[in-house]
Amino acid sequence: MAWLMRELKTPEVWFFLKPAEIQQEFEGVSRWLGPARPLWEYLFGMWHDLGKL
């Protein structure tokens, strides 16, 4: 999961994973995201604020 999130472009990730799956496992995979981690934290923060997750 972390590899997909780190290496693929964000729209490509959705071919393999659902946002709810990522949110559920984010604590465990976030340390493996490297420089992509702030992007994913921002996305999930925005989705949460918008009521999408």
PDB file of N, H, CA, C and O in Angstrom:
ATOM      1  N   MET A   1       0.825  -1.178   0.000  1.00  0.00           N
ATOM      2  CA  MET A   1       0.000   0.000   0.000  1.00  0.00           C
ATOM      3  C   MET A   1       0.877   1.252   0.000  1.00  0.00           C
ATOM      4  O   MET A   1       0.654   2.170  -0.790  1.00  0.00           O
ATOM      5  N   ALA A   2       1.863   1.288   0.877  1.00  0.00           N
ATOM      6  H   ALA A   2       2.044   0.542   1.519  1.00  0.00           H
ATOM      7  CA  ALA A   2       2.744   2.463   0.954  1.00  0.00           C
ATOM      8  C   ALA A   2       3.506   2.647  -0.351  1.00  0.00           C
ATOM      9  O   ALA A   2       3.708   3.775  -0.801  1.00  0.00           O
ATOM     10  N   TRP A   3       3.927   1.550  -0.955  1.00  0.00           N
ATOM     11  H   TRP A   3       3.763   0.633  -0.590  1.00  0.00           H
ATOM     12  CA  TRP A   3       4.665   1.659  -2.214  1.00  0.00           C
ATOM     13  C   TRP A   3       3.790   2.294  -3.291  1.00  0.00           C
ATOM     14  O   TRP A   3       4.243   3.177  -4.020  1.00  0.00           O
ATOM     15  N   LEU A   4       2.548   1.850  -3.392  1.00  0.00           N
ATOM     16  H   LEU A   4       2.181   1.133  -2.800  1.00  0.00           H
ATOM     17  CA  LEU A   4       1.633   2.432  -4.375  1.00  0.00           C
ATOM     18  C   LEU A   4       1.435   3.920  -4.121  1.00  0.00           C
ATOM     19  O   LEU A   4       1.472   4.727  -5.051  1.00  0.00           O
ATOM     20  N   MET A   5       1.226   4.277  -2.866  1.00  0.00           N
ATOM     21  H   MET A   5       1.195   3.622  -2.111  1.00  0.00           H
ATOM     22  CA  MET A   5       0.980   5.668  -2.518  1.00  0.00           C
ATOM     23  C   MET A   5       2.206   6.540  -2.759  1.00  0.00           C
ATOM     24  O   MET A   5       2.077   7.717  -3.094  1.00  0.00           O
ATOM     25  N   ARG A   6       3.381   5.973  -2.593  1.00  0.00           N
ATOM     26  H   ARG A   6       3.486   5.016  -2.321  1.00  0.00           H
ATOM     27  CA  ARG A   6       4.621   6.720  -2.746  1.00  0.00           C
ATOM     28  C   ARG A   6       5.039   6.847  -4.207  1.00  0.00           C
ATOM     29  O   ARG A   6       5.522   7.902  -4.620  1.00  0.00           O
ATOM     30  N   GLU A   7       4.864   5.803  -4.985  1.00  0.00           N
ATOM     31  H   GLU A   7       4.472   4.946  -4.650  1.00  0.00           H
ATOM     32  CA  GLU A   7       5.425   5.752  -6.327  1.00  0.00           C
ATOM     33  C   GLU A   7       4.479   6.172  -7.445  1.00  0.00           C
ATOM     34  O   GLU A   7       4.925   6.672  -8.478  1.00  0.00           O
ATOM     35  N   LEU A   8       3.186   5.975  -7.252  1.00  0.00           N
ATOM     36  H   LEU A   8       2.824   5.569  -6.413  1.00  0.00           H
ATOM     37  CA  LEU A   8       2.234   6.297  -8.311  1.00  0.00           C
ATOM     38  C   LEU A   8       1.736   7.728  -8.177  1.00  0.00           C
ATOM     39  O   LEU A   8       1.809   8.331  -7.106  1.00  0.00           O
ATOM     40  N   LYS A   9       1.231   8.255  -9.277  1.00  0.00           N
ATOM     41  H   LYS A   9       1.172   7.765 -10.147  1.00  0.00           H
ATOM     42  CA  LYS A   9       0.541   9.540  -9.213  1.00  0.00           C
ATOM     43  C   LYS A   9      -0.768   9.315  -8.462  1.00  0.00           C
ATOM     44  O   LYS A   9      -1.349   8.231  -8.517  1.00  0.00           O
ATOM     45  N   THR A  10      -1.215  10.332  -7.772  1.00  0.00           N
ATOM     46  H   THR A  10      -0.743  11.213  -7.726  1.00  0.00           H
ATOM     47  CA  THR A  10      -2.396  10.191  -6.919  1.00  0.00           C
ATOM     48  C   THR A  10      -3.600   9.585  -7.651  1.00  0.00           C
ATOM     49  O   THR A  10      -4.222   8.672  -7.107  1.00  0.00           O
ATOM     50  N   PRO A  11      -3.959  10.046  -8.859  1.00  0.00           N
ATOM     51  CA  PRO A  11      -5.119   9.430  -9.534  1.00  0.00           C
ATOM     52  C   PRO A  11      -4.919   7.944  -9.854  1.00  0.00           C
ATOM     53  O   PRO A  11      -5.889   7.189  -9.916  1.00  0.00           O
ATOM     54  N   GLU A  12      -3.684   7.530 -10.054  1.00  0.00           N
ATOM     55  H   GLU A  12      -2.896   8.144 -10.003  1.00  0.00           H
ATOM     56  CA  GLU A  12      -3.417   6.124 -10.357  1.00  0.00           C
ATOM     57  C   GLU A  12      -3.618   5.223  -9.147  1.00  0.00           C
ATOM     58  O   GLU A  12      -3.924   4.040  -9.298  1.00  0.00           O
ATOM     59  N   VAL A  13      -3.450   5.766  -7.959  1.00  0.00           N
ATOM     60  H   VAL A  13      -3.202   6.727  -7.836  1.00  0.00           H
ATOM     61  CA  VAL A  13      -3.617   4.978  -6.736  1.00  0.00           C
ATOM     62  C   VAL A  13      -5.029   4.434  -6.639  1.00  0.00           C
ATOM     63  O   VAL A  13      -5.240   3.333  -6.131  1.00  0.00           O
ATOM     64  N   TRP A  14      -6.010   5.209  -7.130  1.00  0.00           N
ATOM     65  H   TRP A  14      -5.838   6.103  -7.543  1.00  0.00           H
ATOM     66  CA  TRP A  14      -7.416   4.811  -6.985  1.00  0.00           C
ATOM     67  C   TRP A  14      -7.787   3.600  -7.837  1.00  0.00           C
ATOM     68  O   TRP A  14      -8.856   3.021  -7.646  1.00  0.00           O
ATOM     69  N   PHE A  15      -6.923   3.207  -8.771  1.00  0.00           N
ATOM     70  H   PHE A  15      -6.054   3.677  -8.926  1.00  0.00           H
ATOM     71  CA  PHE A  15      -7.164   1.973  -9.517  1.00  0.00           C
ATOM     72  C   PHE A  15      -6.955   0.747  -8.622  1.00  0.00           C
ATOM     73  O   PHE A  15      -7.495  -0.326  -8.894  1.00  0.00           O
ATOM     74  N   PHE A  16      -6.173   0.912  -7.560  1.00  0.00           N
ATOM     75  H   PHE A  16      -5.735   1.783  -7.339  1.00  0.00           H
ATOM     76  CA  PHE A  16      -5.797  -0.211  -6.710  1.00  0.00           C
ATOM     77  C   PHE A  16      -6.356  -0.138  -5.288  1.00  0.00           C
ATOM     78  O   PHE A  16      -6.594  -1.169  -4.658  1.00  0.00           O
ATOM     79  N   LEU A  17      -6.564   1.070  -4.791  1.00  0.00           N
ATOM     80  H   LEU A  17      -6.371   1.907  -5.303  1.00  0.00           H
ATOM     81  CA  LEU A  17      -6.978   1.252  -3.405  1.00  0.00           C
ATOM     82  C   LEU A  17      -8.155   2.216  -3.305  1.00  0.00           C
ATOM     83  O   LEU A  17      -8.335   3.089  -4.155  1.00  0.00           O
ATOM     84  N   LYS A  18      -8.941   2.045  -2.267  1.00  0.00           N
ATOM     85  H   LYS A  18      -8.795   1.336  -1.577  1.00  0.00           H
ATOM     86  CA  LYS A  18     -10.053   2.955  -1.993  1.00  0.00           C
ATOM     87  C   LYS A  18      -9.640   3.894  -0.861  1.00  0.00           C
ATOM     88  O   LYS A  18      -8.871   3.499   0.015  1.00  0.00           O
ATOM     89  N   PRO A  19     -10.138   5.125  -0.868  1.00  0.00           N
ATOM     90  CA  PRO A  19      -9.773   6.065   0.198  1.00  0.00           C
ATOM     91  C   PRO A  19     -10.037   5.528   1.603  1.00  0.00           C
ATOM     92  O   PRO A  19      -9.238   5.758   2.510  1.00  0.00           O
ATOM     93  N   ALA A  20     -11.136   4.821   1.791  1.00  0.00           N
ATOM     94  H   ALA A  20     -11.785   4.634   1.054  1.00  0.00           H
ATOM     95  CA  ALA A  20     -11.449   4.280   3.120  1.00  0.00           C
ATOM     96  C   ALA A  20     -10.406   3.243   3.549  1.00  0.00           C
ATOM     97  O   ALA A  20     -10.058   3.170   4.727  1.00  0.00           O
ATOM     98  N   GLU A  21      -9.909   2.444   2.605  1.00  0.00           N
ATOM     99  H   GLU A  21     -10.192   2.503   1.647  1.00  0.00           H
ATOM    100  CA  GLU A  21      -8.870   1.458   2.919  1.00  0.00           C
ATOM    101  C   GLU A  21      -7.588   2.155   3.368  1.00  0.00           C
ATOM    102  O   GLU A  21      -6.951   1.751   4.341  1.00  0.00           O
ATOM    103  N   ILE A  22      -7.229   3.199   2.646  1.00  0.00           N
ATOM    104  H   ILE A  22      -7.747   3.527   1.855  1.00  0.00           H
ATOM    105  CA  ILE A  22      -6.008   3.930   2.982  1.00  0.00           C
ATOM    106  C   ILE A  22      -6.161   4.585   4.342  1.00  0.00           C
ATOM    107  O   ILE A  22      -5.247   4.516   5.165  1.00  0.00           O
ATOM    108  N   GLN A  23      -7.290   5.214   4.592  1.00  0.00           N
ATOM    109  H   GLN A  23      -8.032   5.271   3.924  1.00  0.00           H
ATOM    110  CA  GLN A  23      -7.507   5.883   5.866  1.00  0.00           C
ATOM    111  C   GLN A  23      -7.408   4.890   7.021  1.00  0.00           C
ATOM    112  O   GLN A  23      -6.843   5.208   8.068  1.00  0.00           O
ATOM    113  N   GLN A  24      -7.949   3.705   6.836  1.00  0.00           N
ATOM    114  H   GLN A  24      -8.407   3.446   5.985  1.00  0.00           H
ATOM    115  CA  GLN A  24      -7.940   2.688   7.873  1.00  0.00           C
ATOM    116  C   GLN A  24      -6.515   2.239   8.202  1.00  0.00           C
ATOM    117  O   GLN A  24      -6.210   1.971   9.364  1.00  0.00           O
ATOM    118  N   GLU A  25      -5.646   2.152   7.206  1.00  0.00           N
ATOM    119  H   GLU A  25      -5.894   2.370   6.262  1.00  0.00           H
ATOM    120  CA  GLU A  25      -4.285   1.656   7.392  1.00  0.00           C
ATOM    121  C   GLU A  25      -3.232   2.754   7.452  1.00  0.00           C
ATOM    122  O   GLU A  25      -2.042   2.452   7.536  1.00  0.00           O
ATOM    123  N   PHE A  26      -3.636   4.013   7.411  1.00  0.00           N
ATOM    124  H   PHE A  26      -4.603   4.259   7.342  1.00  0.00           H
ATOM    125  CA  PHE A  26      -2.686   5.115   7.275  1.00  0.00           C
ATOM    126  C   PHE A  26      -1.661   5.166   8.400  1.00  0.00           C
ATOM    127  O   PHE A  26      -0.487   5.428   8.139  1.00  0.00           O
ATOM    128  N   GLU A  27      -2.065   4.926   9.630  1.00  0.00           N
ATOM    129  H   GLU A  27      -3.019   4.713   9.842  1.00  0.00           H
ATOM    130  CA  GLU A  27      -1.126   4.956  10.755  1.00  0.00           C
ATOM    131  C   GLU A  27       0.026   3.972  10.524  1.00  0.00           C
ATOM    132  O   GLU A  27       1.180   4.293  10.808  1.00  0.00           O
ATOM    133  N   GLY A  28      -0.277   2.807  10.024  1.00  0.00           N
ATOM    134  H   GLY A  28      -1.215   2.547   9.794  1.00  0.00           H
ATOM    135  CA  GLY A  28       0.739   1.778   9.818  1.00  0.00           C
ATOM    136  C   GLY A  28       1.635   2.014   8.625  1.00  0.00           C
ATOM    137  O   GLY A  28       2.804   1.629   8.648  1.00  0.00           O
ATOM    138  N   VAL A  29       1.116   2.640   7.581  1.00  0.00           N
ATOM    139  H   VAL A  29       0.167   2.953   7.563  1.00  0.00           H
ATOM    140  CA  VAL A  29       1.912   2.810   6.365  1.00  0.00           C
ATOM    141  C   VAL A  29       2.546   4.190   6.238  1.00  0.00           C
ATOM    142  O   VAL A  29       3.423   4.388   5.398  1.00  0.00           O
ATOM    143  N   SER A  30       2.120   5.136   7.049  1.00  0.00           N
ATOM    144  H   SER A  30       1.407   4.975   7.732  1.00  0.00           H
ATOM    145  CA  SER A  30       2.585   6.518   6.868  1.00  0.00           C
ATOM    146  C   SER A  30       4.095   6.658   7.010  1.00  0.00           C
ATOM    147  O   SER A  30       4.697   7.505   6.349  1.00  0.00           O
ATOM    148  N   ARG A  31       4.709   5.856   7.849  1.00  0.00           N
ATOM    149  H   ARG A  31       4.220   5.169   8.385  1.00  0.00           H
ATOM    150  CA  ARG A  31       6.161   5.974   8.020  1.00  0.00           C
ATOM    151  C   ARG A  31       6.933   5.532   6.782  1.00  0.00           C
ATOM    152  O   ARG A  31       8.110   5.864   6.642  1.00  0.00           O
ATOM    153  N   TRP A  32       6.296   4.796   5.890  1.00  0.00           N
ATOM    154  H   TRP A  32       5.340   4.526   6.004  1.00  0.00           H
ATOM    155  CA  TRP A  32       6.945   4.310   4.674  1.00  0.00           C
ATOM    156  C   TRP A  32       6.683   5.205   3.464  1.00  0.00           C
ATOM    157  O   TRP A  32       7.123   4.881   2.361  1.00  0.00           O
ATOM    158  N   LEU A  33       5.992   6.300   3.642  1.00  0.00           N
ATOM    159  H   LEU A  33       5.635   6.562   4.538  1.00  0.00           H
ATOM    160  CA  LEU A  33       5.614   7.146   2.510  1.00  0.00           C
ATOM    161  C   LEU A  33       6.707   8.125   2.086  1.00  0.00           C
ATOM    162  O   LEU A  33       6.670   8.636   0.966  1.00  0.00           O
ATOM    163  N   GLY A  34       7.652   8.390   2.934  1.00  0.00           N
ATOM    164  H   GLY A  34       7.682   7.975   3.844  1.00  0.00           H
ATOM    165  CA  GLY A  34       8.730   9.313   2.589  1.00  0.00           C
ATOM    166  C   GLY A  34       8.201  10.702   2.290  1.00  0.00           C
ATOM    167  O   GLY A  34       7.335  11.206   3.005  1.00  0.00           O
ATOM    168  N   PRO A  35       8.718  11.332   1.228  1.00  0.00           N
ATOM    169  CA  PRO A  35       8.296  12.694   0.900  1.00  0.00           C
ATOM    170  C   PRO A  35       6.827  12.820   0.483  1.00  0.00           C
ATOM    171  O   PRO A  35       6.300  13.932   0.443  1.00  0.00           O
ATOM    172  N   ALA A  36       6.164  11.718   0.175  1.00  0.00           N
ATOM    173  H   ALA A  36       6.593  10.815   0.208  1.00  0.00           H
ATOM    174  CA  ALA A  36       4.749  11.765  -0.214  1.00  0.00           C
ATOM    175  C   ALA A  36       3.825  11.890   1.001  1.00  0.00           C
ATOM    176  O   ALA A  36       2.635  12.163   0.843  1.00  0.00           O
ATOM    177  N   ARG A  37       4.352  11.697   2.193  1.00  0.00           N
ATOM    178  H   ARG A  37       5.318  11.475   2.321  1.00  0.00           H
ATOM    179  CA  ARG A  37       3.511  11.711   3.385  1.00  0.00           C
ATOM    180  C   ARG A  37       2.746  13.025   3.574  1.00  0.00           C
ATOM    181  O   ARG A  37       1.544  12.975   3.832  1.00  0.00           O
ATOM    182  N   PRO A  38       3.382  14.198   3.459  1.00  0.00           N
ATOM    183  CA  PRO A  38       2.614  15.443   3.633  1.00  0.00           C
ATOM    184  C   PRO A  38       1.454  15.587   2.647  1.00  0.00           C
ATOM    185  O   PRO A  38       0.400  16.114   3.002  1.00  0.00           O
ATOM    186  N   LEU A  39       1.642  15.126   1.420  1.00  0.00           N
ATOM    187  H   LEU A  39       2.499  14.699   1.131  1.00  0.00           H
ATOM    188  CA  LEU A  39       0.560  15.187   0.434  1.00  0.00           C
ATOM    189  C   LEU A  39      -0.633  14.364   0.904  1.00  0.00           C
ATOM    190  O   LEU A  39      -1.766  14.844   0.869  1.00  0.00           O
ATOM    191  N   TRP A  40      -0.393  13.141   1.339  1.00  0.00           N
ATOM    192  H   TRP A  40       0.527  12.752   1.367  1.00  0.00           H
ATOM    193  CA  TRP A  40      -1.477  12.280   1.775  1.00  0.00           C
ATOM    194  C   TRP A  40      -2.132  12.796   3.043  1.00  0.00           C
ATOM    195  O   TRP A  40      -3.349  12.688   3.195  1.00  0.00           O
ATOM    196  N   GLU A  41      -1.351  13.353   3.950  1.00  0.00           N
ATOM    197  H   GLU A  41      -0.363  13.441   3.826  1.00  0.00           H
ATOM    198  CA  GLU A  41      -1.933  13.951   5.158  1.00  0.00           C
ATOM    199  C   GLU A  41      -2.843  15.117   4.780  1.00  0.00           C
ATOM    200  O   GLU A  41      -3.927  15.272   5.341  1.00  0.00           O
ATOM    201  N   TYR A  42      -2.403  15.925   3.840  1.00  0.00           N
ATOM    202  H   TYR A  42      -1.522  15.799   3.384  1.00  0.00           H
ATOM    203  CA  TYR A  42      -3.208  17.050   3.369  1.00  0.00           C
ATOM    204  C   TYR A  42      -4.508  16.553   2.721  1.00  0.00           C
ATOM    205  O   TYR A  42      -5.589  17.056   3.028  1.00  0.00           O
ATOM    206  N   LEU A  43      -4.400  15.571   1.831  1.00  0.00           N
ATOM    207  H   LEU A  43      -3.522  15.162   1.581  1.00  0.00           H
ATOM    208  CA  LEU A  43      -5.588  15.049   1.147  1.00  0.00           C
ATOM    209  C   LEU A  43      -6.611  14.503   2.133  1.00  0.00           C
ATOM    210  O   LEU A  43      -7.799  14.810   2.033  1.00  0.00           O
ATOM    211  N   PHE A  44      -6.156  13.699   3.076  1.00  0.00           N
ATOM    212  H   PHE A  44      -5.191  13.449   3.157  1.00  0.00           H
ATOM    213  CA  PHE A  44      -7.099  13.132   4.035  1.00  0.00           C
ATOM    214  C   PHE A  44      -7.664  14.195   4.953  1.00  0.00           C
ATOM    215  O   PHE A  44      -8.820  14.100   5.364  1.00  0.00           O
ATOM    216  N   GLY A  45      -6.885  15.194   5.282  1.00  0.00           N
ATOM    217  H   GLY A  45      -5.945  15.272   4.948  1.00  0.00           H
ATOM    218  CA  GLY A  45      -7.394  16.313   6.077  1.00  0.00           C
ATOM    219  C   GLY A  45      -8.492  17.051   5.338  1.00  0.00           C
ATOM    220  O   GLY A  45      -9.528  17.376   5.917  1.00  0.00           O
ATOM    221  N   MET A  46      -8.267  17.315   4.062  1.00  0.00           N
ATOM    222  H   MET A  46      -7.425  17.050   3.592  1.00  0.00           H
ATOM    223  CA  MET A  46      -9.271  18.015   3.250  1.00  0.00           C
ATOM    224  C   MET A  46     -10.530  17.175   3.081  1.00  0.00           C
ATOM    225  O   MET A  46     -11.642  17.683   3.223  1.00  0.00           O
ATOM    226  N   TRP A  47     -10.357  15.893   2.779  1.00  0.00           N
ATOM    227  H   TRP A  47      -9.454  15.480   2.664  1.00  0.00           H
ATOM    228  CA  TRP A  47     -11.531  15.024   2.614  1.00  0.00           C
ATOM    229  C   TRP A  47     -12.322  14.936   3.897  1.00  0.00           C
ATOM    230  O   TRP A  47     -13.553  14.923   3.875  1.00  0.00           O
ATOM    231  N   HIS A  48     -11.620  14.875   5.020  1.00  0.00           N
ATOM    232  H   HIS A  48     -10.620  14.886   5.038  1.00  0.00           H
ATOM    233  CA  HIS A  48     -12.322  14.826   6.315  1.00  0.00           C
ATOM    234  C   HIS A  48     -13.095  16.140   6.539  1.00  0.00           C
ATOM    235  O   HIS A  48     -14.253  16.111   6.953  1.00  0.00           O
ATOM    236  N   ASP A  49     -12.463  17.272   6.270  1.00  0.00           N
ATOM    237  H   ASP A  49     -11.521  17.295   5.934  1.00  0.00           H
ATOM    238  CA  ASP A  49     -13.123  18.562   6.448  1.00  0.00           C
ATOM    239  C   ASP A  49     -14.347  18.715   5.540  1.00  0.00           C
ATOM    240  O   ASP A  49     -15.329  19.358   5.912  1.00  0.00           O
ATOM    241  N   LEU A  50     -14.276  18.119   4.353  1.00  0.00           N
ATOM    242  H   LEU A  50     -13.479  17.597   4.051  1.00  0.00           H
ATOM    243  CA  LEU A  50     -15.390  18.205   3.405  1.00  0.00           C
ATOM    244  C   LEU A  50     -16.471  17.136   3.674  1.00  0.00           C
ATOM    245  O   LEU A  50     -17.511  17.119   3.016  1.00  0.00           O
ATOM    246  N   GLY A  51     -16.214  16.267   4.628  1.00  0.00           N
ATOM    247  H   GLY A  51     -15.368  16.281   5.162  1.00  0.00           H
ATOM    248  CA  GLY A  51     -17.177  15.227   4.963  1.00  0.00           C
ATOM    249  C   GLY A  51     -17.156  14.031   4.031  1.00  0.00           C
ATOM    250  O   GLY A  51     -18.099  13.239   4.007  1.00  0.00           O
ATOM    251  N   LYS A  52     -16.092  13.898   3.268  1.00  0.00           N
ATOM    252  H   LYS A  52     -15.326  14.541   3.288  1.00  0.00           H
ATOM    253  CA  LYS A  52     -15.993  12.775   2.329  1.00  0.00           C
ATOM    254  C   LYS A  52     -15.536  11.489   3.013  1.00  0.00           C
ATOM    255  O   LYS A  52     -15.823  10.390   2.539  1.00  0.00           O
ATOM    256  N   LEU A  53     -14.825  11.634   4.126  1.00  0.00           N
ATOM    257  H   LEU A  53     -14.591  12.527   4.511  1.00  0.00           H
ATOM    258  CA  LEU A  53     -14.378  10.450   4.877  1.00  0.00           C
ATOM    259  C   LEU A  53     -14.771  10.575   6.327  1.00  0.00           C
ATOM    260  O   LEU A  53     -14.486   9.681   7.124  1.00  0.00           O
TER     261      LEU A  53
END
